[in-house]
């Protein structure tokens, strides 16, 4: 008998026909686990339901005996307490029965855990790296790499606009994967501990600096599956969503082709001369994604930890090479992260140009992508 059949049978035995029939309503209310779209997620769900109904049976039996004893053996009915201090039979029963129940639950649980850890024979591998506060994805078999950040408009976050359907669960670059393929995920982090979690996949994996944790998933249905960082990782922990888009093999290959074409175009654009207007326009977008969370959209910063860029000596009077070096390599002992691996030459040139000319800084200086390339 399968785990799924067992869980259903225990539901019926528990006299929970009505409750079981309303399991879809539970899911809508968020009171139960997500059944998910992978074999692992369904196995975890069925195991959860099986053990839940075992616990229900035990609870009904134990409390039933307790209430029966309290009612039928109460003092007002003249009940006389039995005079015994031990019973070998009772002690054997209450030792052996729980042991058999635990063994019965351990067998399917162990089977599920072993299956969750088996990342062998994967069709593709994706490295997931957590940053404060974004995710980086590297498709090791396709030579595709990109960052994924929250795309929820800041006006919604500041309550200046009505919140959208997927508030704080939408990104600019989702993870795109094919259905029906075994995908191996290698999870790590570049700064602090994060956790990559998509409920529909059936597991959560910590992203720890210096360690690589393995997971896998075979998504069986095309669709969009949303999750988020599940480990407190700093002030913008709540703005670190995950979006996985599962496509058919044909659509996935088309996406791969588009990504490689875009990467080629980006490489070519790094070698041409950009105008100040072009750099300012792109720089505003890059700043909003990569810098505004700490230095604020207005450039006024937040205290000593995230200093102001508006009117700062670094962005107005300091040498542009020093400014570029700070963005590329960060500053040791401060919250300023290194962006050399996070932004390409065009993005770096644009954001440096933007911060040297926005908010009244107006230096008139622009940085070309070729300058960034030479200083890397």
Long-range contacts (C-beta under 8 A, 24 or more apart in sequence): 3-43, 3-46, 3-47, 3-50, 3-108, 4-42, 4-46, 6-46, 6-50, 6-108, 7-46, 7-47, 7-49, 7-50, 7-53, 10-49, 10-50, 10-53, 10-54, 10-57, 11-49, 11-53, 13-53, 13-57, 14-53, 14-56, 14-57, 14-60, 16-53, 16-56, 34-199, 34-200, 34-202, 36-199, 36-200, 36-201, 36-202, 37-200, 37-201, 37-219, 37-220, 37-221, 37-223, 37-225, 37-246, 38-200, 38-201, 38-202, 38-217, 38-218, 38-219, 38-220, 39-115, 39-218, 39-220, 40-112, 40-115, 40-116, 40-201, 40-202, 40-203, 40-216, 40-217, 41-199, 41-200, 41-201, 41-202, 41-203, 42-202, 43-112, 43-115, 43-202, 44-112, 44-202, 44-203, 45-202, 47-108, 47-109, 47-112, 50-105, 50-108, 51-105, 51-109, 54-101, 54-105, 58-101, 116-203, 116-215, 117-214, 118-216, 119-184, 119-214, 119-215, 119-216, 121-182, 122-182, 122-183, 122-184, 122-216, 123-181, 123-182, 123-183, 124-177, 124-178, 124-181, 124-182, 124-183, 124-184, 125-183, 125-184, 125-185, 125-186, 126-175, 126-177, 126-183, 126-184, 126-185, 126-186, 127-185, 127-186, 127-187, 127-188, 128-185, 128-186, 128-187, 128-188, 128-196, 128-207, 129-187, 129-188, 129-189, 129-190, 129-207, 130-187, 130-188, 130-189, 130-190, 130-191, 130-192, 130-193, 130-194, 130-195, 130-196, 130-207, 130-229, 130-233, 130-240, 131-189, 131-190, 131-191, 131-337, 131-342, 132-191, 132-192, 132-233, 132-234, 132-236, 132-337, 133-229, 133-233, 133-234, 133-236, 133-237, 133-239, 133-240, 133-293, 134-240, 134-290, 134-342, 135-196, 135-240, 135-242, 136-190, 136-342, 137-173, 137-175, 142-256, 142-259, 142-260, 143-260, 144-256, 144-259, 144-260, 144-263, 146-173, 146-259, 147-173, 147-342, 148-172, 148-173, 148-174, 148-175, 148-242, 148-243, 149-173, 149-289, 149-290, 150-239, 150-240, 150-241, 152-239, 152-241, 154-288, 154-292, 154-297, 157-239, 166-226, 168-228, 168-238, 168-239, 168-241, 169-226, 169-227, 169-228, 169-241, 169-243, 170-226, 170-241, 170-243, 171-241, 171-242, 171-243, 172-289, 174-224, 174-243, 174-244, 174-245, 175-242, 175-243, 175-244, 175-245, 176-245, 176-247, 176-252, 176-255, 177-219, 177-244, 177-245, 177-246, 177-247, 177-252, 178-246, 178-247, 178-248, 178-249, 178-252, 179-219, 179-220, 179-221, 179-222, 179-246, 179-247, 179-248, 179-249, 180-218, 180-219, 180-220, 180-249, 181-218, 181-249, 182-216, 182-217, 182-218, 183-216, 183-217, 183-218, 183-219, 184-214, 184-215, 184-216, 185-214, 185-215, 185-216, 185-217, 186-212, 186-213, 186-214, 187-212, 187-213, 187-214, 187-215, 188-212, 188-213, 190-341, 191-337, 192-233, 192-234, 193-231, 193-233, 194-229, 194-231, 194-233, 194-240, 195-229, 195-230, 195-231, 196-227, 196-229, 196-230, 196-242, 197-227, 197-228, 197-229, 197-230, 197-242, 198-225, 198-226, 198-227, 198-242, 198-244, 199-225, 199-227, 200-225, 200-227, 200-244, 201-225, 201-227, 201-244, 204-230, 206-231, 207-231, 219-244, 219-246, 221-246, 222-246, 222-247, 222-248, 222-251, 235-293, 236-293, 239-293, 266-344, 266-346, 269-346, 269-369, 270-344, 270-345, 270-346, 270-369, 270-370, 270-373, 271-369, 271-370, 273-368, 274-346, 274-349, 274-350, 274-366, 274-368, 274-369, 275-366, 276-353, 276-357, 276-364, 276-366, 279-349, 279-350, 279-353, 279-354, 279-366, 279-367, 280-350, 280-353, 280-354, 280-357, 280-358, 282-346, 282-347, 282-350, 282-354, 283-350, 283-351, 283-352, 283-353, 283-354, 283-355, 283-358, 284-354, 284-358, 285-350, 286-343, 286-347, 286-350, 286-351, 286-354, 287-351, 287-354, 287-355, 287-358, 290-339, 290-342, 290-343, 290-347, 290-351, 291-351, 291-355, 294-335, 298-359, 299-355, 299-358, 299-359, 305-334, 305-335, 306-335, 309-355, 309-359, 309-361, 310-358, 310-359, 310-360, 310-361, 311-359, 311-360, 311-361, 315-355, 315-356, 315-361, 315-363, 316-356, 316-361, 316-363, 320-352, 320-356, 320-365, 320-367, 321-375, 323-352, 323-355, 323-356, 324-348, 324-352, 324-367, 324-371, 324-372, 324-375, 325-375, 327-351, 327-352, 328-372, 328-375, 328-376, 340-376, 345-369, 345-370, 345-372, 345-373, 345-376, 348-372
